[in-house]
Amino acid sequence: MSLAALSLSKALPKPKYTGEDEDEPVHTQSKGPRIVGAGTLDTSQLVLKRSGPPRYGQRAGWRPRSAEDYGDGGAFPEIPVAQYPLDMGRKTTSSSNALAIQVD
């Protein structure tokens, strides 16, 4: 600790409340399934995988990035980003090394 922090800690009284006896706030308690890695799975645990977009009121900050996000198709008009459901309209880049020849 620096000299200023050390002198400040000596000048202040000890805290009366530490918060150790208090329960966790409601917003920090888990509400749904816990996401764990593959190494920590137990035979008694159930793993759920959600596919598709979040519910309508919970899409703030969410962006569709994969084909599973679109489900059966259709874009999300409330999300102002370029969207390519089922890759419709996406420009493809060819990885061929063939040379295009023009003939008169």
C-alpha positions in Angstrom: 0.0 0.0 0.0 1.1 3.5 -0.6 1.8 5.9 2.2 -1.4 7.9 1.6 -3.6 4.8 1.6 -1.9 3.5 4.8 -2.4 6.8 6.6 -6.0 6.9 5.4 -6.8 3.4 6.7 -5.4 4.3 10.1 -7.5 7.5 10.2 -10.8 5.9 9.4 -12.8 3.8 12.0 -13.4 0.1 11.5 -16.5 -0.7 9.4 -19.6 -1.6 11.4 -21.3 -3.5 8.5 -19.4 -6.0 6.4 -22.3 -7.5 4.5 -21.3 -11.1 5.2 -24.6 -12.1 6.9 -26.7 -10.7 4.1 -28.3 -12.9 1.4 -27.4 -12.3 -2.3 -29.6 -9.7 -4.1 -32.4 -11.1 -6.2 -30.9 -10.0 -9.5 -27.7 -12.0 -8.8 -29.4 -15.3 -7.9 -29.6 -17.8 -10.8 -33.0 -18.1 -12.3 -32.5 -20.8 -15.0 -30.2 -23.6 -16.0 -26.5 -23.1 -15.2 -24.1 -23.2 -18.1 -21.1 -25.4 -17.4 -18.2 -26.8 -19.3 -18.0 -30.3 -20.7 -15.6 -31.4 -18.0 -17.9 -30.5 -15.1 -21.0 -32.3 -16.3 -22.4 -34.8 -13.9 -24.8 -37.7 -14.7 -27.5 -36.1 -12.6 -27.4 -32.8 -14.4 -29.6 -31.8 -17.3 -28.2 -29.7 -20.1 -30.6 -27.6 -22.3 -29.6 -25.9 -25.5 -31.8 -23.1 -26.7 -31.8 -22.4 -30.4 -33.4 -19.5 -32.2 -33.9 -15.9 -31.1 -34.7 -14.8 -27.5 -38.3 -13.9 -26.7 -39.6 -10.7 -28.2 -39.2 -8.4 -25.2 -35.7 -9.7 -24.4 -33.9 -9.0 -27.8 -32.1 -5.8 -26.7 -28.5 -6.1 -27.7 -29.0 -9.4 -29.5 -27.9 -9.8 -33.1 -28.7 -12.8 -35.4 -25.4 -14.3 -36.5 -26.0 -17.9 -37.6 -28.6 -19.8 -39.6 -30.1 -21.2 -36.4 -30.9 -17.7 -35.2 -33.5 -17.4 -38.0 -35.2 -20.7 -37.5 -37.4 -21.4 -40.5 -36.6 -18.0 -42.1 -37.5 -14.4 -41.9 -35.6 -11.4 -40.7 -36.1 -9.3 -37.6 -37.3 -5.9 -38.6 -36.8 -4.4 -35.1 -33.0 -5.1 -35.3 -31.3 -2.5 -37.6 -28.4 -4.6 -39.0 -27.9 -6.3 -42.3 -29.6 -9.7 -42.1 -29.3 -12.7 -44.4 -31.9 -15.3 -43.3 -31.1 -18.6 -45.0 -28.2 -16.8 -46.7 -30.6 -15.2 -49.1 -29.0 -12.1 -50.8 -25.5 -12.7 -49.3 -22.7 -12.3 -51.8 -20.6 -15.4 -52.1 -16.9 -15.3 -52.6 -15.5 -18.0 -54.8 -12.4 -19.7 -53.7 -11.5 -21.1 -57.1 -8.1 -20.3 -58.5 -9.3 -20.7 -62.2 -8.5 -17.8 -64.5 -11.5 -16.2 -66.4 -10.8 -16.1 -70.1 -12.4 -13.6 -72.4 -12.8 -14.4 -76.1 -13.6 -11.9 -78.8 
